[in-house]
Amino acid sequence: MTMTLQELRVAAQDNYGQPEGPARNARAEHLLAEAEQLGDPLAVIEGLRHQLQVYNYSSEKNKMFVPFARLLRMWDEHPEDFDKYEIHTLHWVFKWMSSGMLDQPSVPLAAIEKWQAEMAHRYRLAGHSERAVRMGEFAIARHLGDRERAARAYEAWLAADRDEMADCHACELHGQGSWQRHLGDDAKALELWRPVLDGEHTCAHEPHAALASSLLPLVRLGRLEEARANHLRGFRLVRPMESMRSAFAQHIEFCALTGNEARALEILAERPGYFAGEGSPDSRGDFLEAVTLLMDRLTALGLGGQAVPGPAGQDWTAAGLAVHARTEALAIAALFDARNGTPEIGDRTRQRMDQAPLLDRLPLGIRARRLAPAAAPKPAERPDAAASASLPELLVRARQLSDAQHPDAGEAWAAVGAVGDRSALDPHDRAQVLDHWAMRGTHETGPQVTAFRDAAELYEAAGDPGEAAAARARAAYALARGDRTEEALAALAEPHARVLALHAEGRATARQVSGVLIALARVHECLMHPEHPERAEALERAVREVLAFAEPRIAEDRVASRVADAYGMLGDVTGFRGDLAGARELYERSVATYTEAGLPWYAAETEAKLAGLCRHLDDAEGAERALRAALEHGGAYVEPAGRAHLHLQLSEVLGATGQLEGAADHALEAGYWADEAGEGAGVGAYARHLLGGWLLRLDRTAEAAAVLEAALLDLTEDEHGSGAVVQTLWWLGDCLTALGEPREAAEHWLRAADIARHWPEQRDHAMLANLAAQALYRAELNPQAEQAYRRAGELWRELGNTQALIRTVRVRGWLALREGQAGPEAARALMAEAAAECERALAGAEADARPHLLAELADTHRQTAELLARMAEAPTEEALACADRAVATFTEAGPDHLDARTGAELMAAWMETDLGRPEAAEARARAVLATYAEATSPQAASRREEAESVLEHLRG
């Protein structure tokens, strides 16, 4: 059956709201065929206009010239067939033609200039300003690389009056800022974009495009926080829009140049269809340029063999796709340059593809899968000072760092060991290489123990029995770390006795002795367990032995670190016994000993323990101080996992004390370092959960949404707890509501409610069900909203929250009035049910609860009055009676509800006016004015203004 014109209009409107792409375009083609069957020229005009719109916002922009030519012919032959809106639209889309042709290298330049002149001619005939015409000329000149013509057209564009044919403010500002960026003035570009980026001017594709364009200028200007935020905000906007391939490419480019190649790969994988889309060569070229840049970055990082997403039909590596994308991009550029007769597009393409990275890393707050690491270069290939140093120079550096107890000593001895010919090393040097390799603690127990024991043999051969005993003690501790504690204690007996004897003979240093004693204490620490408190005694004895030996010698032979170690372990014992204040004092003493000895990097672990203790003691300031010190002192020497935990704790501490900016910064760092440690799905997910929460509290809603969406990919009830999952879903619902996405918000709140329904305490379940109902109501998903509100009401009833129950019933009353729902009688019945619930609750309410319940009853009367008036499409006596009951009940509720009472009074005043009772209406308005005669609050001013409006209306 042929559709009517009205049905076609509804179908076209619905189709325009669908996702951009071939499916929407095909539907537009079908609707045009339907329109042609009506025999109504206006139907065909509207069908062609709809086709133009969907083609323009898709990857099939090359299809829009045919329907436009047909429209223009219809206009020239029968202008009377066009209504006012279609006349406006015809001239509006003229702008799309010249720019659209510019993006198609198959269209000759002469044809583009001809259409530009045709546009100017028709705009003059229609009485339109030249502003849009000059903007089109500027686009042509800029595309050709004709700077002089572009500058003249730019000035003429800005000088011409804005009229109904001018692009919207957002699009114009984006274009103006892009020109300034092209001229090299990033700051001026960002100044022009600011109203768009801040949301002052928006449209269907802004601020989407401006956010993408701002990324690299912000990085170049060092405004990294803004760049990160604009990536998070902007990518959420462009992700679903097929027509925004160029903006999509800018996000890939940004990630490739800021150390986020893994993130760029994930973005690339979302749109495999972008490699095709021949209908828009210009944006396809933009996309291929960004792909080339990314693939070249991966290849430069040694990841040329990495599997990557690419054009359909074959498997791709980064190196292979780099060649393919570059070839395709240059081929497209060559077509444009051949058409234009200038090298402009080819030069721009090469310049973009060959950009150097702007930053080594910029944490984004979103986890990207870790790239497979490239094979580590051999030491001799490393482009650093150590790579070209001679063996004697390497030995000098390694010995100096060892003497200084510096964390880089291990790396220095590794460089010594990497020298091909080790025959030049004496036994003591070879022992050091093995010893430091084993000290790294990242190896399996067996090889580690063997390396320590082999080092001990070499120390013996070198005539250093004291260090040999210390190496055997380290081997024993390695056994304990491998859960072989009894074996470790047995293995320590011999080096313990021997090193003391050697020291008595002057053949072992105090550092070597204290090293053995510390190893013994550490083995005992491995035995500590809450179920065996007696083991604390053995640990304390071992620690006291360290202190008794080392503390008197703290000024000699580098034993300060042993003393600090011992105080830290003694703090562990003291805390284990429940003396938290004593443990804190010992930890502080340990930290002070490290720092006074010039060894601050070793204090980081104890400072982390101190922070945890301070948090337990509710000393947020002390915890913050300790965590900041741990990060400062540990620096690059703390492993990524440790850094992640330190940043995470500091984020929690700062957030709890209201320092939200700092909390967000450290949650961001925690997520980054968790990813580096391979813990992105664990600690990293929780860090992103926190980051999203802090961003939401900072009103950075779009960023928060992006981060929380990323966190949800990894959060699990098993690992992170149902509370973290529910809270993330809750926050995300809040974000999406603020961003105008109620349907999506409802989905997240319903999912959270489904988890919370299993909790013993059901208030959160009820709240989430209520929030989901509100979102469904806003999304006009009426049957689902009715069901959700009914469920929320049942939960509130079970919890005994009458006020919340009443509110759900009232909303269901309003829902009943919506199209396709239960209807007016059901709406009236639901309002009556809400009033009855209030009355029942009041009958047995305590005195302190009555004012709140009376206010709910009054509001129910007020809403019933409004509902009845809406049902009748005019005030009725019944509605006025309900308004009067609202006024009386608000009065009974007390002075705290004065504003609500006067609001109901003014509603009644307007009703009196419509019912033809001016005297009653005036009396009510003057009563409100008298009530607020001396009041100065904003609400009082609003009420006075409305009362004066009633009086003004009556005078009129």
Protein Blocks (a to p, Z undefined) as FASTA:
>chain_A
ZZdfklmmmmmmmmmmpccdjklmmmmmmmmmmmmmnopaklmmmmmmmmmmmmmmcckl
mmmmmmmmmmmmmmmmmmmlpcfklmmmmmmmmmmmmmmmmmmmkbcfklmmmmmmmmmm
mmmmnopafklmmmmmmmmmmmnopaklmmmmmmmmmmpccdfkbccfklmmmmmmmmmm
mnopaklmmmmmmmmmnomagcfkbcklmmmmmmmmmmmnopamlmmmmmmmmmmmmmmm
mklmmmmmmmmmmmmmnopammmmmmmmmmmmlmnomllmmlmmmmmmmmmmmmmmmmmn
opampccdddehiacdfklmmmmmmmmmmmmmmmmmmmnopaklmmmmmmmmmpccfbfb
dcehiacddddddddddfklpccfklmpcfklmmmmmmmmmmnopaklmmmmmmmmmpmb
lmlpcfklmmmmmmmmmmnopacfklmmmmmmmmmmmmmmnopaklmmmmmmmmmmmmmm
nopaklmmmmmmmmmmmmmmmmmnopacfklmmmmmmmmmmmmmmmgcfklmmlmmmmmm
mmmmmmmmmmmmmmgghlmmmmmmmmmmmmmmmmmnopaklmmmmmmmmmmmmmmnopak
lmmmmmmmmmmmmmmnopaklmmmmmmmmmmmnmmmbcfklmmmmmmmmmmmmmmnopam
lmmmmmmmmmmmmmmnopmmmmmmmmmmmmmmmmmmnopaklmmmmmmmmmmmgcfklno
pklmmmmmmmmmmmmmmnopaklmmmmmmmmmmmmmmpmblklmmmmmmmmmmmmmmnop
mklmmmmmmmmmmmmmmnopaklmmmmmmmmmmmmmpghiabjklmmmmmmmmmmmmmmm
mmmgcfklmmmmmmmmmmmmmmmmmmmmmmnopacfklmmmmmmmmmmmmmnojklmmmm
mmmmmmmmmmmmmnopaklmmmmmmmmmmmmmmpcbfklmmmmmmmmmmmmmmmZZ
